[in-house]
Amino acid sequence: MSSIDYAPDPHEAKVAKDALERYSGSAPEDFCDYVLLTNFSNYVREFSAISGQPICEGGVMQCCHWPEKNISILDFKVGSPAAALVIDLLSFTNPKACLMLGMCGGLRRKYQIGEYLLPVAAIRGEGTSDFYFPPDVPALANFLIQKALSDVLDRKKSVYHIGIVHSTNIRFWEFSDSFRQKLIDERVQGIEMECATLFAAGYKRHVYVGALLMISDLPLNKSGIKTKEISAKIKPLTRDHVLNGIEVLTYLQSENIRQKD
């Protein structure tokens, strides 16, 4: 599928803004310049508790806005189609930066659950990004956002890794021997479901997107596949993940980092 032309269209803008309000329960003008993206409603609740701001809930998504910090958070749910949708809609609010707070499977033996992975790029295995660019165009995270992430995490002496993730639309790939071998052959550092779409759609729509992923499981180890018990272990880390996201977006604002196409 070839990419499409995203020349400005007043009708498209109206449809997108109307959809954003229906889906999120929040008017487009309420969204701040800096946006945290997540797949988890408990991240929105944590952000609300930290900021003291109310949660808005629409037909599909939840969000919360902190005008004093100029930061919003939006839970767009799971999967590459939802990731494409949220970038398409947010692009009409002209955000200055978007940061994904997500989770990924760690694909190195030395990794530990709860450590961070900063993806510099994503392999486009999800298919949705083909709508935006031909297959040979890479899906890259915004460099300045990822640099700000490393600056903040270095200052806090947090453990993190840098690498490439494979974005897939297959949730239960862990039980496919051929797919597991594919990941080994690619030598990627993590696997998740949205980054390639977020990066590609963001590049197409002129939205600057980065990602701070938490390693939530070690799926190449049979005992490391995510279960309810493993998920329970990472729930207490939610607050730190959200606080790190807030700190990074605040840092971007304070440094007045200017983006370039």
Secondary structure by P-SEA (a helix, b strand, c coil): cbbbbbcccaaaaaaaaaaaaaaccccccccccbbbbbccaaaaaaaaaaacbbbbbcccccccccccccbbbbbccccaaaaaaaaaaaccccccbbbbbbbbbbccccccccbbbbbcccccccccccccccccccccccaaaaaaaaaaaaaacccbbbbbbbbbccccccccaaaaaaaaaaccccccccaaaaaaaaaaacbbbbbbcccccccccccccccaaaaaaaccaaaaaaaaaaaaaaaaaaacccccc
